[in-house]
């Protein structure tokens, strides 16, 4: 896949697609062009039959430092309607990543701050370098981490989220792994090969099972316990009807 947005690079490794935020001189900070570019790319990969996994990362040794200074200056002059529209677009960015039909993996080196930390938190899996630094700095400048908070609370406890959001402190990749924010902690020199191997494993899984499992994660959290169980029964029955499930059972039984 190509892109007309030189602030984003797309690496097409057939089953695994890599989205690289490409503003290394600005620590891959976000503006409207990058946000919309990520949304467009994820929407394509989500519905592409060839794609089985998607990596999001940054160029030049950093993941993403949040909103670009020029962009911050621009939104500081917005009226309430413009601010709501812009906030809606950032919400759409995180939701698009979260709702992607394919597994999304944040490969984090260096800084992942504010909105950049939000992008990582919206991914299914986070692979953190031992040199990574995570932080939510919004409160420090009189802003609030309103949208990213919802995704952070899906990864860590409320107590841990309060510690991160109210103190604006930075945590290392090791600390992010310890509290459950990051799924994997890897030496910096190994992060790319580790993430590629992780995607190879994901790519071998039945696509329908992965997609339906992701769908269940999206839906169950908003249901009561018994409603969630009823929904699970329906999804279980639906999965059994897929060709991938039928073939998988045949392969398993043939080995017995």
N, C-alpha and C positions, 0 to 999 in steps of 0.2 A: 504493500500500500504506500502511496506517495502522499505528500502533504505540501500545501502551498504556504504553510506557516513555518518559517525557519526558526521559530522559538521552540518548536517541538520536532524531535526526530522520531521516526517510526522505523523500527528494525523488524523485518518480517522473516521470522525463522519457521515459516509454515504453521505448525501447530501452536507455537508460542510467539506472541507479538509483544514487542517491547516499546513502551512509550517513554521517551527520554525528554525531560524538560531541559531545554538547551539555551539557558542564559547563564553560563558559568560565571561571567563577570559580575552578575547581580545575584549570585547564589540561587539561581533559578526561581526568582521571585515571580509572583503571579500578576497578570493583568487580564483584561477581558479577552484578548486574543488567545492567550494560553488556556484560560478556563474553557472557552468555547472549543478550542482545538482538542482538548482532552475529552470533552463531552462528545464531540463528533466521532473521535477515534473509538471510544468505548462503545458507542451505539453501533458502529459498524462491526466491531469484533464480537459484540454480544450476540449478533444475529448471523454471523459468518460460520458456515458449517465446518470450515477448515480449522478455525481457531479453537484451541482447547484450553489455553491459559493466557493471561495478560500480566506482564510485568510493568510497573510504573517506577521510574527511577529518575535521577538527575545527573547532569553532566558536570564534570570538573570537580568531583569529590564532595558535592553537597546534594541533598535531596531537594529541599525547597524551603526558602526562608519566609514564606508567607506573602503578603501583598507587597507589590513593588512600591517604592517611595513615591514615584510619579502618580501611580494609581491611587495611593492613599491621599495625596494632595487633591486629586481630581474628585474623589468621593467626599472629601471634606467640604466641598462646595455644593453638593447635591441637596435638593429639597427632599421632603419626606417621601414623595412619590418615586423620585429617582433612586433614593436609598432603598426603598422596599423592592423595586425592580431589580436592583443590583444584588441585594441580599437573596432574592429569589433565585437568581442565576447561580450564585455560589451554592445554595441549597441543592439546586439541580445537579451541579457538578458532583457533590458528595453522594447524592442519591443515585445518580447514573452509575458511579463506581460500585456502590453497595448493591444495586439491583442487577448488575451485569450477570448474564447467564453463565459466564465462564469464570473460573477462579481468578481473582485478582490478587497480585502479590506486590507489596511495596518493598523494594530493595533499597534500604536506607543507609547511605554513607553521609558523614558530616552532619550538617544542620537540617533538622526537620522542625520548623517553627511555625506557630500560629496556624494559619490556613494550610501550610505544608504538613503540619502534624495532623491536621484534620483529614487531608487526603490520605495519609498513611492509615489513619484509624478507620477510614471507610473501606479499605481493602480487606479481603478475607484473611490474608496472612501478611505478617510483617517480618521480614528478614533484616535484622539490625547488625550493622558492623560494630565491632568493639570500639570504634572511633566515633560512632554516631552520637548526636546530641539532640534530644527531644525537648520541646518546651512550648508552652502556651503563654505568649507574652501580651495578650490583648489588654488585660486589666491595667498593665503598667502604663499604657498610653491613653487610658480613659475609655477604652473600647470594652466590649464584653465578648466572651467566647460563646456566643449564643447558639450558633448552628453546630459548631464542632463539638459542643458539650454532649449533644445527643448521641454522637458516634463514640465519643470517649467512654460514656457510661455503658456502652455495649461491650467494652473491653476490660474495664477495671471497676472496682467498687466505688461507691459514692465518696467514701472517706479518702480514697486515693485520688479521685478526680478533684475533690476540693483542695487537696494539698497541691496538686499541679496547677489548677486554674487560679486559685487565690494568691498563691505565693509567686507565681510566674517563674518558678525555678526551672533550671535546666536539669535533665537527668541523662545519664549515660545510657548507651545501649545495654550494658549489663543490668542497670537498674530497671530499665524498661522491660527487660526479659524477666527480672525477678518479680515484678508486680503483675506480670501477665499482659502488659500492653503489647510487647513484641513476642512473636511466636518462636523465633530462633535468634540466637546470638552467634555470630560468626566472625572469625578474624578477618580484618579488612581485606587482606590479600586473597582470601578464599571466597568472598561474598558472591562474586559473579558465577563462579563454577558451582557453588552450593545452590544458588537460586536456579541455575539452569537445570541441575539434577533434580531439584524439587519439582520443577515444571515437567520434566520428563516423566516423573512418577504420576503427576496429576493427569498428564496427557494420555496415559494408558488406561485410565479409568473410564467406565461407560459414561458417555456424555449425558445421556438422559438421567442417570442416577445422580450425577453431580448437579445438574440443573435443578432437579426436583428437590434435592437436599437443600440447596441454596434457597429455593422458594419456601421451604418449610421454615428455615431460620427467619426469613423475612416476615412470615405470617404468625408464627406461634407466639411470639413475644406479646402480641396485642390481644391474645385470647385468654379466656379463663381455662382452668385446668381440664375440665370435662369437655369443653368445646375443642380444646387442642387435641385431646385424645380422639374425639370423633373425626376431626380433620385428618389426623394421622392415619386412622383406619381407611379413610377414602384415598389418601395418597399412597398407602401401602398397596391397596387393591389396584390403583392406577398403574403403579410401577410394575406390578406383576404381569401386566398386559403388554409391556414393551418388549420388542424383539431382543434388545440387549439383555434384559433380565431372563427371558426364556433361554437364550443361548448360554448365558452365564450359568444357569442351573444345570443345563445339559453338560457343559464342560466340567462342572464340579462333580456331578454324579458319575461321569465316565471315569473319574479318577478313583472312585471308591472300590 
